[in-house]
């Protein structure tokens, strides 16, 4: 999976990133920087994309 591939994220995570990105853009942050910050925020809050294995999410 190449860098920047968002296929492993859930729909909820993608929606969260979209909303966060929009709010950054409304504050005058560039498109590219807003997207980078949005995904960094989603990763920090949720621990990244889907992960397999039992016992996760505790």
PADOLO-694784 format. One record per residue: residue in three letters; chain; x, y, z of N, C-alpha, C, O in turn. Coordinates in steps of 0.001 Angstrom, whole numbers, always signed. Layout:
BEGIN
@res = ala; chain = A; n_X = X; n_Y = Y; n_Z = Z; ca_X = X; ca_Y = Y; ca_Z = Z; c_X = X; c_Y = Y; c_Z = Z; o_X = X; o_Y = Y; o_Z = Z
...
This chain:
BEGIN
@res = unk; chain = A; n_X = +851; n_Y = -1180; n_Z = +0; ca_X = +0; ca_Y = +0; ca_Z = +0; c_X = +897; c_Y = +1242; c_Z = +0; o_X = +1692; o_Y = +1423; o_Z = +922
@res = unk; chain = A; n_X = +780; n_Y = +2104; n_Z = -1024; ca_X = +1628; ca_Y = +3293; ca_Z = -1092; c_X = +1238; c_Y = +4332; c_Z = -52; o_X = +126; o_Y = +4324; o_Z = +477
@res = unk; chain = A; n_X = +2165; n_Y = +5210; n_Z = +222; ca_X = +1867; ca_Y = +6310; ca_Z = +1147; c_X = +736; c_Y = +7151; c_Z = +605; o_X = +630; o_Y = +7357; o_Z = -604
@res = unk; chain = A; n_X = -105; n_Y = +7635; n_Z = +1492; ca_X = -1209; ca_Y = +8479; ca_Z = +1073; c_X = -2458; c_Y = +7718; c_Z = +693; o_X = -3480; o_Y = +8328; o_Z = +377
@res = unk; chain = A; n_X = -2399; n_Y = +6379; n_Z = +717; ca_X = -3563; ca_Y = +5564; ca_Z = +368; c_X = -4535; c_Y = +5573; c_Z = +1545; o_X = -4178; o_Y = +5182; o_Z = +2656
@res = unk; chain = A; n_X = -5759; n_Y = +6020; n_Z = +1297; ca_X = -6747; ca_Y = +6157; ca_Z = +2368; c_X = -7757; c_Y = +5016; c_Z = +2384; o_X = -8777; o_Y = +5105; o_Z = +3068
@res = unk; chain = A; n_X = -7484; n_Y = +3926; n_Z = +1627; ca_X = -8468; ca_Y = +2846; ca_Z = +1510; c_X = -8657; c_Y = +2072; c_Z = +2815; o_X = -9682; o_Y = +1416; o_Z = +2997
@res = unk; chain = A; n_X = -7692; n_Y = +2139; n_Z = +3716; ca_X = -7805; ca_Y = +1370; ca_Z = +4957; c_X = -8569; c_Y = +2114; c_Z = +6053; o_X = -8713; o_Y = +1606; o_Z = +7165
@res = unk; chain = A; n_X = -9053; n_Y = +3307; n_Z = +5744; ca_X = -9802; ca_Y = +4075; ca_Z = +6727; c_X = -11294; c_Y = +3785; c_Z = +6625; o_X = -11804; o_Y = +3479; o_Z = +5547
@res = unk; chain = A; n_X = -11987; n_Y = +3884; n_Z = +7752; ca_X = -13431; ca_Y = +3664; ca_Z = +7762; c_X = -14129; c_Y = +4897; c_Z = +7190; o_X = -13530; o_Y = +5968; o_Z = +7084
@res = unk; chain = A; n_X = -15400; n_Y = +4735; n_Z = +6823; ca_X = -16173; ca_Y = +5867; ca_Z = +6312; c_X = -16256; c_Y = +6975; c_Z = +7353; o_X = -16202; o_Y = +8157; o_Z = +7016
@res = unk; chain = A; n_X = -16385; n_Y = +6593; n_Z = +8609; ca_X = -16471; ca_Y = +7582; ca_Z = +9678; c_X = -15179; c_Y = +8401; c_Z = +9754; o_X = -15224; o_Y = +9622; o_Z = +9900
@res = unk; chain = A; n_X = -14037; n_Y = +7729; n_Z = +9655; ca_X = -12763; ca_Y = +8441; ca_Z = +9706; c_X = -12611; c_Y = +9387; c_Z = +8519; o_X = -12088; o_Y = +10492; o_Z = +8661
@res = unk; chain = A; n_X = -13073; n_Y = +8948; n_Z = +7346; ca_X = -12994; ca_Y = +9800; ca_Z = +6160; c_X = -13874; c_Y = +11030; c_Z = +6319; o_X = -13480; o_Y = +12130; o_Z = +5932
@res = unk; chain = A; n_X = -15068; n_Y = +10851; n_Z = +6889; ca_X = -15974; ca_Y = +11985; ca_Z = +7129; c_X = -15354; c_Y = +12963; c_Z = +8129; o_X = -15411; o_Y = +14180; o_Z = +7948
@res = unk; chain = A; n_X = -14759; n_Y = +12399; n_Z = +9192; ca_X = -14120; ca_Y = +13256; ca_Z = +10192; c_X = -13025; c_Y = +14101; c_Z = +9551; o_X = -12941; o_Y = +15305; o_Z = +9796
@res = unk; chain = A; n_X = -12190; n_Y = +13475; n_Z = +8734; ca_X = -11090; ca_Y = +14189; ca_Z = +8087; c_X = -11625; c_Y = +15281; c_Z = +7171; o_X = -11059; o_Y = +16372; o_Z = +7104
@res = unk; chain = A; n_X = -12717; n_Y = +14988; n_Z = +6462; ca_X = -13319; ca_Y = +15972; ca_Z = +5561; c_X = -13790; c_Y = +17209; c_Z = +6336; o_X = -13544; o_Y = +18339; o_Z = +5913
@res = unk; chain = A; n_X = -14459; n_Y = +16994; n_Z = +7457; ca_X = -14951; ca_Y = +18114; ca_Z = +8271; c_X = -13796; c_Y = +18920; c_Z = +8859; o_X = -13827; o_Y = +20150; o_Z = +8865
@res = unk; chain = A; n_X = -12791; n_Y = +18224; n_Z = +9345; ca_X = -11634; ca_Y = +18911; ca_Z = +9929; c_X = -10928; c_Y = +19730; c_Z = +8855; o_X = -10534; o_Y = +20871; o_Z = +9093
@res = unk; chain = A; n_X = -10770; n_Y = +19140; n_Z = +7672; ca_X = -10114; ca_Y = +19830; ca_Z = +6560; c_X = -10878; c_Y = +21101; c_Z = +6180; o_X = -10275; o_Y = +22151; o_Z = +5960
@res = unk; chain = A; n_X = -12206; n_Y = +20999; n_Z = +6105; ca_X = -13024; ca_Y = +22171; ca_Z = +5771; c_X = -12841; c_Y = +23291; c_Z = +6798; o_X = -12751; o_Y = +24464; o_Z = +6437
@res = unk; chain = A; n_X = -12788; n_Y = +22921; n_Z = +8070; ca_X = -12655; ca_Y = +23949; ca_Z = +9100; c_X = -11294; c_Y = +24641; c_Z = +9008; o_X = -11202; o_Y = +25849; o_Z = +9230
@res = unk; chain = A; n_X = -10241; n_Y = +23895; n_Z = +8685; ca_X = -8921; ca_Y = +24516; ca_Z = +8505; c_X = -8929; c_Y = +25459; c_Z = +7308; o_X = -8383; o_Y = +26561; o_Z = +7370
@res = unk; chain = A; n_X = -9564; n_Y = +25010; n_Z = +6204; ca_X = -9611; ca_Y = +25851; ca_Z = +5006; c_X = -10382; c_Y = +27144; c_Z = +5274; o_X = -10022; o_Y = +28204; o_Z = +4763
@res = unk; chain = A; n_X = -11444; n_Y = +27053; n_Z = +6078; ca_X = -12214; ca_Y = +28249; ca_Z = +6432; c_X = -11386; c_Y = +29245; c_Z = +7236; o_X = -11657; o_Y = +30446; o_Z = +7239
@res = unk; chain = A; n_X = -10362; n_Y = +28714; n_Z = +7922; ca_X = -9486; ca_Y = +29585; ca_Z = +8709; c_X = -8294; c_Y = +30097; c_Z = +7907; o_X = -7413; o_Y = +30762; o_Z = +8451
@res = unk; chain = A; n_X = -8271; n_Y = +29783; n_Z = +6596; ca_X = -7227; ca_Y = +30337; ca_Z = +5737; c_X = -6008; c_Y = +29455; c_Z = +5535; o_X = -5001; o_Y = +29921; o_Z = +5001
@res = unk; chain = A; n_X = -6069; n_Y = +28193; n_Z = +5946; ca_X = -4952; ca_Y = +27274; ca_Z = +5737; c_X = -5040; c_Y = +26748; c_Z = +4305; o_X = -6138; o_Y = +26529; o_Z = +3794
@res = unk; chain = A; n_X = -3890; n_Y = +26545; n_Z = +3654; ca_X = -3893; ca_Y = +26063; ca_Z = +2269; c_X = -4526; c_Y = +24667; c_Z = +2180; o_X = -4573; o_Y = +23932; o_Z = +3166
@res = unk; chain = A; n_X = -5010; n_Y = +24318; n_Z = +985; ca_X = -5697; ca_Y = +23036; ca_Z = +787; c_X = -4826; c_Y = +21854; c_Z = +1202; o_X = -5268; o_Y = +20964; o_Z = +1928
@res = unk; chain = A; n_X = -3587; n_Y = +21861; n_Z = +731; ca_X = -2682; ca_Y = +20733; ca_Z = +996; c_X = -2370; c_Y = +20604; c_Z = +2493; o_X = -2380; o_Y = +19506; o_Z = +3050
@res = unk; chain = A; n_X = -2096; n_Y = +21731; n_Z = +3119; ca_X = -1782; ca_Y = +21740; ca_Z = +4554; c_X = -3000; c_Y = +21358; c_Z = +5380; o_X = -2878; o_Y = +20659; o_Z = +6386
@res = unk; chain = A; n_X = -4178; n_Y = +21815; n_Z = +4956; ca_X = -5412; ca_Y = +21475; ca_Z = +5671; c_X = -5651; c_Y = +19973; c_Z = +5623; o_X = -6035; o_Y = +19371; o_Z = +6625
@res = unk; chain = A; n_X = -5424; n_Y = +19363; n_Z = +4454; ca_X = -5609; ca_Y = +17915; ca_Z = +4323; c_X = -4614; c_Y = +17162; c_Z = +5205; o_X = -4977; o_Y = +16195; o_Z = +5874
@res = unk; chain = A; n_X = -3358; n_Y = +17611; n_Z = +5202; ca_X = -2326; ca_Y = +16959; ca_Z = +6015; c_X = -2686; c_Y = +17026; c_Z = +7494; o_X = -2589; o_Y = +16026; o_Z = +8206
@res = unk; chain = A; n_X = -3099; n_Y = +18201; n_Z = +7956; ca_X = -3461; ca_Y = +18372; ca_Z = +9367; c_X = -4687; c_Y = +17547; c_Z = +9729; o_X = -4756; o_Y = +16971; o_Z = +10814
@res = unk; chain = A; n_X = -5661; n_Y = +17491; n_Z = +8811; ca_X = -6891; ca_Y = +16743; ca_Z = +9080; c_X = -6583; c_Y = +15264; c_Z = +9286; o_X = -7056; o_Y = +14661; o_Z = +10249
@res = unk; chain = A; n_X = -5796; n_Y = +14677; n_Z = +8391; ca_X = -5480; ca_Y = +13252; ca_Z = +8536; c_X = -4592; c_Y = +12987; c_Z = +9752; o_X = -4706; o_Y = +11939; o_Z = +10388
@res = unk; chain = A; n_X = -3709; n_Y = +13933; n_Z = +10075; ca_X = -2888; ca_Y = +13778; ca_Z = +11279; c_X = -3774; c_Y = +13772; c_Z = +12516; o_X = -3527; o_Y = +13017; o_Z = +13457
@res = unk; chain = A; n_X = -4802; n_Y = +14611; n_Z = +12518; ca_X = -5730; ca_Y = +14671; ca_Z = +13651; c_X = -6526; c_Y = +13377; c_Z = +13768; o_X = -6683; o_Y = +12835; o_Z = +14862
@res = unk; chain = A; n_X = -7031; n_Y = +12880; n_Z = +12629; ca_X = -7788; ca_Y = +11619; ca_Z = +12637; c_X = -6897; c_Y = +10485; c_Z = +13134; o_X = -7334; o_Y = +9665; o_Z = +13942
@res = unk; chain = A; n_X = -5658; n_Y = +10429; n_Z = +12663; ca_X = -4733; ca_Y = +9378; ca_Z = +13102; c_X = -4476; c_Y = +9457; c_Z = +14601; o_X = -4411; o_Y = +8434; o_Z = +15282
@res = unk; chain = A; n_X = -4330; n_Y = +10673; n_Z = +15110; ca_X = -4059; ca_Y = +10840; ca_Z = +16538; c_X = -5248; c_Y = +10392; c_Z = +17374; o_X = -5082; o_Y = +9739; o_Z = +18404
@res = unk; chain = A; n_X = -6452; n_Y = +10747; n_Z = +16925; ca_X = -7658; ca_Y = +10431; ca_Z = +17701; c_X = -8049; c_Y = +8960; c_Z = +17609; o_X = -8520; o_Y = +8384; o_Z = +18590
@res = unk; chain = A; n_X = -7858; n_Y = +8346; n_Z = +16437; ca_X = -8377; ca_Y = +6992; ca_Z = +16225; c_X = -7285; c_Y = +5933; c_Z = +16102; o_X = -7587; o_Y = +4740; o_Z = +16077
@res = unk; chain = A; n_X = -6036; n_Y = +6346; n_Z = +16026; ca_X = -4954; ca_Y = +5384; ca_Z = +15901; c_X = -4734; c_Y = +4907; c_Z = +14480; o_X = -4114; o_Y = +3863; o_Z = +14282
@res = unk; chain = A; n_X = -5214; n_Y = +5625; n_Z = +13492; ca_X = -4974; ca_Y = +5272; ca_Z = +12092; c_X = -6124; c_Y = +4503; c_Z = +11474; o_X = -7251; o_Y = +4537; o_Z = +11968
@res = unk; chain = A; n_X = -5825; n_Y = +3809; n_Z = +10388; ca_X = -6823; ca_Y = +3065; ca_Z = +9640; c_X = -7250; c_Y = +1789; c_Z = +10342; o_X = -6880; o_Y = +1533; o_Z = +11488
@res = unk; chain = A; n_X = -8042; n_Y = +987; n_Z = +9622; ca_X = -8501; ca_Y = -296; ca_Z = +10179; c_X = -7314; c_Y = -1193; c_Z = +10485; o_X = -6354; o_Y = -1259; o_Z = +9717
@res = unk; chain = A; n_X = -7389; n_Y = -1867; n_Z = +11590; ca_X = -6339; ca_Y = -2820; ca_Z = +11939; c_X = -6979; c_Y = -4148; c_Z = +12277; o_X = -7989; o_Y = -4203; o_Z = +12978
@res = unk; chain = A; n_X = -6392; n_Y = -5209; n_Z = +11780; ca_X = -6973; ca_Y = -6532; ca_Z = +12025; c_X = -6442; c_Y = -7094; c_Z = +13339; o_X = -5504; o_Y = -6555; o_Z = +13927
@res = unk; chain = A; n_X = -7050; n_Y = -8179; n_Z = +13787; ca_X = -6599; ca_Y = -8847; ca_Z = +14999; c_X = -7612; c_Y = -8770; c_Z = +16117; o_X = -8299; o_Y = -7761; o_Z = +16279
@res = unk; chain = A; n_X = -7702; n_Y = -9819; n_Z = +16874; ca_X = -8662; ca_Y = -9833; ca_Z = +17989; c_X = -8108; c_Y = -9019; c_Z = +19143; o_X = -6894; o_Y = -8877; o_Z = +19294
@res = unk; chain = A; n_X = -8994; n_Y = -8495; n_Z = +19943; ca_X = -8586; ca_Y = -7756; ca_Z = +21136; c_X = -8231; c_Y = -6323; c_Z = +20887; o_X = -7752; o_Y = -5639; o_Z = +21791
@res = unk; chain = A; n_X = -8454; n_Y = -5845; n_Z = +19673; ca_X = -8148; ca_Y = -4436; ca_Z = +19372; c_X = -9305; c_Y = -3543; c_Z = +19790; o_X = -10424; o_Y = -4019; o_Z = +19986
@res = unk; chain = A; n_X = -9044; n_Y = -2279; n_Z = +19923; ca_X = -10085; ca_Y = -1312; ca_Z = +20235; c_X = -10416; c_Y = -1196; c_Z = +21706; o_X = -11485; o_Y = -707; o_Z = +22073
@res = unk; chain = A; n_X = -9498; n_Y = -1646; n_Z = +22551; ca_X = -9741; ca_Y = -1562; ca_Z = +23992; c_X = -9173; c_Y = -293; c_Z = +24551; o_X = -9280; o_Y = -45; o_Z = +25752
